[in-house]
């Protein structure tokens, strides 16, 4: 199998990415070396140094899964999360609405 990166290129990629491990660095390396972004990411992954960027919502927050939301609701209600597992079949919007309602009820009961 032919090498797609020379030892010098590998050192350069690792050194440059190590100084600033961001997607911008990957993009710049790809452009500089005439390689695709996927190729650079693949090389960094094979070298076990690539750090995948966390997905964020449009508001810049880490997304919550429906399972996490259901577990939070169960915790707020001091209920058994296993018995509420079917809530994960509801839409995320509905779960968020339910979570907000429960939070509001708890807040009101604590502040009366």
NORNORSUL-V101934 format. One record per backbone hydrogen bond with DSSP energy under -1.0 kcal/mol. CO is the residue of the C=O (numbers start at 1). NH is the residue of the N-H. Records with the same first field share a line. If there is no record, write none. Layout:
CO->NH, NH
This chain:
6->10
7->11
8->12
9->13
10->14
11->15
12->16
13->17
14->18
15->19
16->20
20->22
22->26
23->27
24->28
25->29
26->30
27->31
28->32
29->33
30->35
36->40
37->41
38->42
39->43
40->44
41->45
42->46
43->47
44->49, 50
45->48
57->60
61->57
65->69
66->70
67->71
68->72
69->73
70->74
71->75
72->76
73->77
74->79
84->87
85->88
86->89
87->90
91->95
92->96
93->97
94->98
95->99
96->100
97->101
98->102
99->103
100->104
101->105
102->106
103->107
104->108
105->109
106->110
107->111
